[in-house]
Amino acid sequence: MVRAVLFDELGGPEVLRIHDLPIGEPGPGELRIRVDAIGLNRGEALFRRGSYYELPELPASRIGTESAGVVEAVGAGVDGFAPGDAVCTLPAFSMRDYGVYAERAIVPARAVLHRPDGLDAVTAAAVWTAYVTAYGALVDVARLGAGDTVLITAAASTVGLAAIQVANHLGAVPIATTRAGAKRRRLLDAGAAEVIVTGEDDLVQRVLDATGGRGAELAFDCVAGPGIHELARAVVPDGRLIVYGWLDEGPVPLPLRPDFRGVDTRFHAMFDISTDPERLRRAERFITAGLRSGSFRPHVDRTFDLDEITEAHRRLESDRQFGKIVATVRH
């Protein structure tokens, strides 16, 4: 038997409960891993509330996609993994089928990567969702180059912080936004060239001032909502606006009005990369190289024990965090 987090109804963090469940053997194309650390993601809170793009199967829905641990058993047809390998899982499967909030989990091998050398489990659980999402938008899609400017909204999030580091790694200029003025100094220390406090600063004017009146080549946004027009005004003609999240539940006015100077606006999801083997291979090499060189340093906000998963989800939804929330598993 293993302890695993399930929920029987939609709702707040309080619906998450730990159950004792049998754990079987992995099937074809699967691995069983001993989970040592779990990276929490905003999508899991939406899934728990029934606001995600797919709905959980109730009762007794599993949850979670990102973790670090050790391979215990290998299913038929799986190559490249053996018991004892230190690995990470990343979002490349549906939580309707698998979940990693548990002491042990069976997962599809296509969603597992070898853990980069030198990373402990807690740090490793904070890598892949953030950096693959940032890499996918800035490198794979936008082809951001040296000297380009990228405007990063909600930059104290795990993806926002990863995007700051990816931009600096490329020689680009990251401009960060935050709703909390108290995070300004921390974002500058994290590598942002400029920090704009939304609600206090004139976003468009600040971007124009920072770029000599030109604007940003790319806006990388997880807020969406009506404010997307303001972001578009801060982008150069024929620049890009890539949306990867919807923190603002208001209507998203897309497509943009014709007067927005040819700004290319598109949605981007990590699944675009994580479910494409060749694109994921390139992302893995890019991110591993950045970790090895020290350009990429995952930020962990706080750790919680698996028994504290309710409190961890409350922290996840508080907007007080700076970086990744990780749940650890004691064996």
C-alpha positions in Angstrom: 0.0 0.0 0.0 1.1 3.6 -0.7 -0.2 6.9 0.5 -1.6 9.0 -2.3 -3.5 12.3 -2.5 -7.0 12.0 -4.0 -10.1 14.3 -4.1 -13.7 13.2 -4.2 -15.3 16.5 -5.0 -14.5 19.8 -6.7 -13.5 22.7 -4.4 -10.7 24.4 -2.5 -7.6 22.9 -1.0 -9.6 21.2 1.8 -10.9 18.6 -0.7 -7.4 17.0 -1.0 -7.1 14.0 1.2 -4.5 11.2 1.7 -5.6 7.7 1.1 -3.9 4.3 1.3 -4.0 2.6 -2.1 -2.5 -0.5 -3.6 0.3 0.0 -6.0 0.7 -2.4 -8.9 3.3 -3.1 -11.5 3.9 -0.8 -14.5 2.3 -1.8 -17.7 3.7 -1.6 -21.2 5.3 1.8 -21.8 5.2 2.7 -18.1 7.5 3.1 -15.1 6.9 2.9 -11.4 8.8 5.5 -9.5 9.4 6.2 -5.8 8.4 9.8 -5.5 10.8 12.0 -3.3 9.6 15.5 -4.2 6.5 16.9 -6.0 6.5 20.2 -7.8 3.1 22.0 -7.5 1.7 23.8 -10.5 -1.2 26.3 -10.9 -3.0 24.0 -13.3 -3.4 21.5 -10.5 -5.4 24.0 -8.4 -7.6 24.7 -11.5 -8.0 20.9 -12.0 -9.1 20.5 -8.4 -11.6 23.3 -8.7 -13.0 22.1 -12.0 -11.7 25.1 -13.9 -9.0 23.3 -15.9 -9.3 22.6 -19.7 -10.1 19.0 -18.7 -12.3 17.9 -15.8 -11.3 15.3 -13.2 -13.0 11.9 -13.0 -14.8 11.8 -9.7 -14.8 10.3 -7.2 -11.2 9.6 -6.2 -9.4 11.6 -8.8 -5.6 11.6 -8.7 -3.6 14.8 -9.2 -0.1 16.0 -10.1 2.3 15.8 -13.0 5.7 17.0 -11.9 8.0 15.1 -9.5 11.5 13.9 -8.8 12.3 10.4 -7.6 13.9 7.0 -8.4 12.8 4.3 -10.8 11.6 1.1 -9.0 10.2 -1.0 -11.9 10.2 -0.8 -15.7 7.3 -1.9 -17.9 7.5 -3.9 -21.1 8.8 -2.0 -24.1 10.6 0.7 -22.2 14.2 1.5 -23.1 16.6 3.9 -21.5 15.6 3.4 -17.9 16.5 0.9 -15.2 15.7 0.5 -11.5 17.7 2.9 -9.4 17.8 5.7 -12.0 17.2 9.2 -10.6 14.5 10.8 -12.7 11.9 13.6 -13.0 8.4 13.5 -14.4 7.0 16.4 -16.4 3.5 17.3 -17.7 3.1 15.0 -20.7 0.0 13.1 -19.6 -3.5 13.7 -18.5 -4.3 13.9 -14.7 -7.4 11.9 -15.6 -5.0 9.0 -16.2 -2.1 9.4 -13.9 -1.1 11.5 -10.8 2.2 11.9 -8.8 0.9 13.3 -5.5 1.9 10.0 -3.8 4.7 8.0 -2.2 5.0 6.0 -5.4 3.5 6.5 -8.8 3.1 4.7 -12.1 3.7 7.1 -15.0 4.2 6.8 -18.8 7.9 6.6 -19.7 7.4 9.3 -22.3 6.8 11.7 -19.5 10.1 10.9 -17.6 13.5 12.5 -18.0 16.8 11.5 -16.3 17.5 13.9 -13.5 20.3 16.3 -14.3 23.5 15.7 -12.4 24.0 17.6 -9.2 20.4 18.4 -8.5 18.7 17.2 -5.3 15.1 16.0 -5.5 13.6 19.2 -4.3 15.4 21.4 -6.8 14.8 18.8 -9.6 11.0 19.0 -8.9 11.2 22.7 -9.7 12.8 22.5 -13.2 10.8 21.1 -16.0 7.4 22.7 -16.1 8.9 26.2 -15.6 11.9 26.0 -18.0 10.2 23.9 -20.7 7.3 26.5 -20.8 9.8 29.4 -21.0 12.0 27.7 -23.5 9.0 26.8 -25.7 7.8 30.4 -25.9 11.1 32.3 -26.0 13.3 30.0 -28.0 11.2 27.4 -29.9 8.4 29.8 -31.0 9.7 33.4 -30.7 13.3 32.8 -31.6 14.3 35.5 -29.1 17.8 36.8 -29.9 20.6 38.8 -28.3 19.5 42.4 -27.7 15.8 41.7 -28.0 13.5 42.8 -25.2 10.9 40.4 -23.6 8.1 41.7 -21.4 7.3 39.0 -18.8 4.1 39.3 -16.8 3.5 37.8 -13.3 7.3 37.4 -13.3 7.5 36.1 -9.7 5.9 32.8 -10.8 8.1 29.8 -11.5 7.7 30.3 -15.3 8.3 34.0 -15.0 11.5 33.5 -13.1 12.6 30.8 -15.6 11.9 33.2 -18.4 14.0 35.9 -16.9 16.9 33.4 -16.7 16.4 32.1 -20.3 16.3 35.7 -21.6 19.5 36.5 -19.9 21.1 33.3 -21.1 20.2 34.3 -24.7 21.6 37.8 -24.2 18.1 39.3 -24.4 16.7 42.0 -22.0 13.9 40.8 -19.6 11.4 43.4 -18.3 9.3 41.9 -15.4 5.9 42.9 -14.2 4.4 42.2 -10.8 1.3 43.3 -8.9 3.3 43.4 -5.6 5.8 46.3 -5.2 7.4 44.3 -2.4 8.7 41.8 -5.0 10.5 44.5 -7.1 13.9 44.1 -5.4 13.7 40.3 -5.5 12.9 40.4 -9.2 15.9 42.7 -9.9 18.1 40.4 -7.9 16.7 37.5 -9.9 18.0 39.1 -13.1 15.2 41.4 -14.4 16.6 44.5 -16.2 13.5 46.5 -15.2 10.5 45.8 -13.0 7.1 47.3 -13.6 4.5 47.3 -10.8 1.2 47.0 -12.4 -1.4 49.3 -11.0 1.3 51.8 -10.0 3.4 52.2 -13.1 2.4 53.1 -16.7 3.3 49.8 -18.3 3.4 51.0 -21.9 5.4 54.1 -21.1 7.9 52.2 -18.9 8.5 49.7 -21.7 8.9 52.5 -24.3 11.3 54.4 -22.0 13.4 51.2 -21.4 13.6 50.4 -25.2 14.3 53.9 -26.6 10.7 54.2 -27.7 10.8 51.0 -29.7 8.9 48.6 -27.6 9.5 44.9 -26.7 10.0 42.3 -29.4 8.0 39.8 -27.3 5.4 39.9 -24.5 5.2 36.6 -22.6 1.9 36.6 -20.7 0.1 34.4 -18.2 -2.6 36.9 -17.1 -4.6 37.4 -20.3 -8.0 39.1 -19.7 -8.8 42.6 -21.0 -5.3 43.8 -20.2 -3.9 42.0 -23.2 -4.5 45.1 -25.3 -2.1 47.1 -23.1 0.5 44.5 -23.5 0.1 44.6 -27.3 0.7 48.4 -27.2 4.0 47.7 -25.6 5.2 45.4 -28.4 7.0 46.5 -31.5 5.1 46.4 -34.9 5.1 42.9 -36.1 6.3 41.6 -32.7 4.9 38.7 -30.8 2.5 38.3 -27.8 2.5 34.8 -26.5 -0.2 33.9 -23.9 0.4 30.8 -21.7 -2.1 31.3 -18.8 -5.3 32.9 -17.8 -5.0 34.3 -14.3 -7.5 37.0 -15.1 -10.9 35.3 -15.6 -12.2 38.3 -17.6 -12.8 38.0 -21.3 -9.8 37.9 -23.5 -10.3 40.3 -26.5 -8.8 38.1 -29.2 -8.2 38.5 -32.0 -6.6 41.9 -31.4 -8.1 44.9 -33.2 -6.6 45.6 -36.6 -4.8 48.7 -35.4 -2.4 46.7 -33.3 0.3 47.0 -36.0 0.5 43.3 -37.0 1.4 42.0 -33.5 1.4 38.2 -33.8 -0.7 36.9 -30.8 -0.9 33.2 -30.0 -1.5 30.7 -27.2 1.3 28.5 -26.0 1.1 25.4 -23.7 3.9 23.3 -22.3 2.2 20.3 -23.9 3.2 21.7 -27.3 6.8 20.8 -26.3 6.4 17.9 -23.8 4.3 15.7 -26.1 6.6 16.2 -29.1 9.6 13.9 -28.7 12.0 15.9 -31.0 11.1 19.3 -29.6 11.3 17.9 -26.0 14.8 16.5 -26.8 16.0 19.9 -27.9 14.4 21.5 -24.8 16.0 19.0 -22.5 19.5 19.7 -24.0 19.0 23.4 -23.8 17.8 23.4 -20.2 20.4 20.8 -19.0 23.2 22.9 -20.5 21.8 26.0 -18.7 21.7 24.1 -15.4 25.2 22.8 -15.9 26.6 26.3 -16.6 24.8 27.9 -13.7 22.7 30.2 -15.9 19.5 28.4 -14.7 18.9 28.3 -11.0 15.4 27.1 -10.0 13.8 29.2 -7.3 12.0 27.2 -4.5 9.6 29.3 -2.5 8.8 26.8 0.3 8.6 23.1 0.9 5.8 21.2 2.6 5.5 17.6 3.7 3.0 15.5 1.7 0.8 15.4 4.8 0.6 19.2 4.5 -0.7 19.2 0.9 -3.7 21.2 1.8 -1.5 24.0 3.3 0.7 23.7 0.2 -2.2 24.3 -2.1 -3.3 27.3 0.0 0.1 28.8 -0.5 -0.1 28.0 -4.2 -3.3 30.1 -4.5 -2.2 32.9 -2.2 -0.1 34.8 -4.8 2.5 35.4 -2.0 5.0 32.9 -3.3 8.2 33.7 -5.1 9.1 30.6 -7.1 8.1 27.0 -6.8 6.2 25.3 -4.0 7.4 21.7 -3.5 6.0 18.9 -1.4 8.5 16.3 0.0 7.8 12.7 0.6 9.3 10.8 3.6 10.0 7.1 3.1 
